[in-house]
Amino acid sequence: MALKVYVDRMSQPSRAVLIFCKVNGIAFEEVRVDLSKLQQLSPEFKEVNPMAKVPAIVDGRFKLFESHAILIYLSCAFPGVADHWYPADLFRRAKINSVLDWHHSNLRIGAAPFVFSTVLAPLFGRPQNSQAAAEAEVLLSKSLSKIESFWLKGNGKFLVGGLKPSIADLSLVCEIMQLELLDEKDRSRILGPYQKVREWVENTRNAANPHFDEVHKLLFKLKATLQKQRSEKLTSKM
C-alpha cells in the first residue's frame, strides 16, 4: 500500500513533510485536508489523527501524526534518504532533535500567531488582534535572534553547523516562509536585522528546489493576492 500523506499546503508543517517526501523520492499519495473548511474535524480524518491536525500519515496499517515525528519516521523507514537529513551519527542526531524540540515552544508559537493575528484572521472572518500580534512578535523576534546567534553559529550553512540541510532546517524554514504573507514593511522590519537567517532560508530553499517552490505555490499565490489588495486599498485612499 502506498504511503498516504494528509496535508493542507497552507500548513507550515504539512509543507515540510511534502517537500521531504518529494526531495527524497518517496512515493506517496497526497490527501488534502482543507483546514479552511474544517475538514480536519471530520470523523473520517479523526480516524487518522484523533488530535484533528495536519500533517498525518498512514503507512500500511501504521498511522502517525506530529510533523517532527513523521519526518524522523520517514528518514528511518524509507531507503535512499540521504544521511544528512537525519544522520546516523548519534551526536548529530541529538543536536537535530534539540532544534526540533526547541522549535515548537519558541519559533512556532511566535511566527504562527503573529501571521494569523495580522494577516490570516480576516480571511477566516475574524478581526485582527493587535495585542496578540504584539505579544507574538516579541516571541518571534527572540526566536530569530536565537537562530542567528546560536543555532547558526559555526561555519556551516545550516543549523548546528551542518554542511547540508537536515529535517530541522526544513521544518524551521517552512515556518519562517509564512512571513512572506506579511506587508513588505513588516517583513523587512522583522527579518531585516538577521542576515544569517535570511541567507540560511535561501540556502535551504535552494537545496530543496524545485520541490520547495512547487509546494509553496499556494502560499505565493496568496501572497500575490494580498499584495494586490493592499495596493488597491492604498490607491483608493489617494
C-alpha positions as CSV (number, residue, x, y, z in Angstrom):
1,M,0.0,0.0,0.0
2,A,1.3,3.5,-0.9
3,L,2.1,5.9,1.8
4,K,-0.7,8.4,2.4
5,V,0.2,11.9,3.5
6,Y,-2.7,14.0,4.8
7,V,-1.9,17.7,4.4
8,D,-3.1,21.2,3.7
9,R,-0.4,23.2,1.8
10,M,-1.3,26.3,3.8
11,S,0.1,24.4,6.9
12,Q,3.8,25.0,7.5
13,P,4.4,21.5,8.9
14,S,2.5,20.0,6.1
15,R,4.8,21.7,3.6
16,A,7.9,20.4,5.3
17,V,6.6,16.8,5.1
18,L,5.6,17.1,1.4
19,I,9.0,18.7,0.4
20,F,10.9,16.0,2.3
21,C,9.0,13.2,0.5
22,K,9.5,14.8,-2.9
23,V,13.2,15.6,-2.4
24,N,13.9,12.1,-1.3
25,G,11.8,10.3,-4.0
26,I,9.4,8.7,-1.5
27,A,6.3,7.5,-3.4
28,F,3.2,8.8,-1.7
29,E,-0.4,9.8,-2.2
30,E,-1.2,13.3,-1.1
31,V,-4.6,13.5,0.6
32,R,-5.8,17.1,1.0
33,V,-7.4,18.1,4.3
34,D,-8.8,21.6,3.8
35,L,-8.4,23.5,7.1
36,S,-10.5,26.4,5.8
37,K,-13.4,24.0,5.5
38,L,-12.7,22.4,8.9
39,Q,-12.2,19.0,7.2
40,Q,-9.7,18.2,10.0
41,L,-12.7,17.8,12.3
42,S,-14.4,15.2,10.2
43,P,-15.0,11.7,11.7
44,E,-13.0,10.3,8.7
45,F,-9.9,12.3,9.4
46,K,-10.1,11.8,13.2
47,E,-9.7,8.1,12.4
48,V,-6.3,9.0,11.1
49,N,-5.5,11.6,13.7
50,P,-7.7,11.9,16.8
51,M,-6.0,15.3,17.5
52,A,-7.6,16.7,14.3
53,K,-4.4,18.4,13.0
54,V,-2.3,18.1,9.9
55,P,0.0,16.6,8.8
56,A,-0.6,12.9,9.4
57,I,0.4,9.8,7.5
58,V,-0.8,6.3,7.0
59,D,1.8,3.7,6.0
60,G,0.1,0.4,5.6
61,R,-1.6,-0.2,9.0
62,F,0.7,2.3,10.7
63,K,-0.7,5.8,11.5
64,L,1.3,8.7,12.7
65,F,0.8,12.4,13.4
66,E,3.0,15.3,14.5
67,S,5.3,16.6,11.8
68,H,8.6,16.1,13.5
69,A,7.8,12.5,14.4
70,I,6.7,12.0,10.8
71,L,10.0,13.4,9.4
72,I,12.0,11.2,11.7
73,Y,10.0,8.1,10.8
74,L,10.3,8.8,7.0
75,S,14.1,9.4,7.4
76,C,14.5,6.0,9.1
77,A,11.8,3.9,7.3
78,F,12.5,4.6,3.7
79,P,15.6,3.6,1.8
80,G,17.5,6.1,-0.2
81,V,17.1,9.1,2.1
82,A,20.3,11.0,2.3
83,D,22.1,10.7,5.6
84,H,22.3,14.5,6.1
85,W,18.6,14.8,6.7
86,Y,18.7,12.8,9.9
87,P,22.3,11.5,10.4
88,A,23.1,8.0,11.7
89,D,25.7,9.7,13.9
90,L,24.2,9.8,17.4
91,F,25.7,13.2,18.3
92,R,24.5,14.9,15.1
93,R,21.1,13.3,15.5
94,A,20.8,14.5,19.1
95,K,21.6,18.1,18.1
96,I,18.9,18.0,15.4
97,N,16.4,16.6,17.9
98,S,17.3,19.5,20.2
99,V,16.4,22.0,17.5
100,L,13.1,20.3,16.7
101,D,12.2,20.3,20.4
102,W,13.1,24.0,20.7
103,H,11.1,24.9,17.6
104,H,7.7,24.1,18.9
105,S,8.0,26.1,22.1
106,N,9.8,29.1,20.5
107,L,9.7,29.9,16.8
108,R,6.4,28.3,16.1
109,I,4.5,30.0,18.9
110,G,5.8,33.3,17.7
111,A,5.5,33.1,14.0
112,A,2.2,31.3,13.5
113,P,0.2,33.5,15.9
114,F,1.8,36.7,14.5
115,V,0.9,35.9,10.9
116,F,-2.6,34.7,11.9
117,S,-3.3,37.8,14.0
118,T,-2.1,40.3,11.4
119,V,-2.9,38.7,8.1
120,L,-4.9,35.5,8.1
121,A,-7.6,36.3,10.7
122,P,-9.7,38.4,8.4
123,L,-9.7,35.6,5.8
124,F,-11.3,33.4,8.4
125,G,-13.9,36.0,9.3
126,R,-12.1,37.1,12.5
127,P,-10.9,40.5,13.5
128,Q,-7.2,41.4,13.6
129,N,-5.8,41.2,17.1
130,S,-3.2,43.8,17.7
131,Q,-2.4,42.7,21.2
132,A,-1.9,39.1,20.2
133,A,0.2,40.2,17.3
134,A,2.4,42.4,19.5
135,E,2.9,39.5,22.0
136,A,3.7,37.0,19.2
137,E,6.1,39.4,17.6
138,V,8.2,39.6,20.8
139,L,8.5,35.8,20.8
140,L,9.2,35.7,17.1
141,S,12.0,38.3,17.3
142,K,13.6,36.4,20.2
143,S,13.5,33.2,18.3
144,L,15.0,34.7,15.2
145,S,17.8,36.2,17.4
146,K,18.5,32.7,18.9
147,I,18.6,31.2,15.4
148,E,21.0,33.9,14.3
149,S,23.3,33.8,17.3
150,F,23.2,30.2,18.4
151,W,21.6,27.6,16.1
152,L,23.5,29.1,13.1
153,K,26.8,29.5,15.0
154,G,29.7,28.0,13.2
155,N,31.0,27.6,9.6
156,G,28.2,25.6,8.2
157,K,25.4,26.9,6.0
158,F,22.7,25.1,8.1
159,L,21.6,24.7,11.6
160,V,24.0,23.3,14.2
161,G,26.9,23.7,11.8
162,G,25.5,21.4,9.1
163,L,27.1,21.5,5.7
164,K,23.8,20.1,4.2
165,P,20.3,20.6,5.4
166,S,18.6,18.4,8.0
167,I,14.9,17.8,8.8
168,A,15.3,20.6,11.3
169,D,16.3,23.1,8.7
170,L,13.3,22.1,6.6
171,S,10.9,22.4,9.4
172,L,12.0,25.8,10.7
173,V,12.4,27.3,7.2
174,C,8.9,26.3,6.3
175,E,7.7,28.1,9.4
176,I,9.6,31.2,8.5
177,M,8.3,31.1,4.9
178,Q,4.8,32.2,6.2
179,L,6.3,35.6,6.8
180,E,6.1,36.0,3.0
181,L,2.4,36.9,3.6
182,L,3.2,40.0,5.6
183,D,3.2,43.5,4.3
184,E,6.7,44.1,2.9
185,K,7.4,46.8,5.6
186,D,6.5,44.4,8.4
187,R,8.5,41.6,6.9
188,S,11.6,43.8,6.4
189,R,11.3,45.1,10.0
190,I,11.2,41.6,11.4
191,L,13.7,39.8,9.2
192,G,15.9,42.7,8.3
193,P,18.2,42.5,11.3
194,Y,19.0,38.8,10.8
195,Q,21.3,38.4,7.7
196,K,22.4,34.9,8.6
197,V,18.8,33.8,9.0
198,R,17.9,35.2,5.6
199,E,20.9,33.5,4.0
200,W,20.1,30.2,5.7
201,V,16.5,30.4,4.4
202,E,17.7,30.8,0.9
203,N,20.3,28.0,1.3
204,T,17.6,25.6,2.5
205,R,15.2,26.7,-0.3
206,N,17.9,26.2,-2.9
207,A,18.9,22.8,-1.5
208,A,15.3,21.6,-1.7
209,N,14.3,23.1,-5.1
210,P,12.5,22.6,-7.3
211,H,10.2,20.9,-4.9
212,F,10.4,23.7,-2.3
213,D,8.9,26.3,-4.6
214,E,6.4,23.9,-6.0
215,V,5.0,23.1,-2.6
216,H,4.9,26.8,-1.7
217,K,3.0,27.8,-4.8
218,L,-0.3,28.1,-2.8
219,L,1.5,30.4,-0.3
220,F,3.0,32.5,-3.1
221,K,-0.4,32.8,-4.8
222,L,-2.0,34.1,-1.6
223,K,0.9,36.5,-1.2
224,A,0.2,37.9,-4.6
225,T,-3.5,38.3,-3.8
226,L,-2.7,40.1,-0.6
227,Q,-0.2,42.4,-2.2
228,K,-2.8,43.3,-4.9
229,Q,-5.4,44.0,-2.2
230,R,-3.0,46.3,-0.3
231,S,-2.1,48.1,-3.4
232,E,-5.8,48.7,-4.4
233,K,-6.6,49.8,-0.8
234,L,-3.6,52.3,-0.9
235,T,-4.7,53.6,-4.4
236,S,-8.3,54.2,-3.2
237,K,-7.0,56.4,-0.4
238,M,-5.0,58.6,-2.7
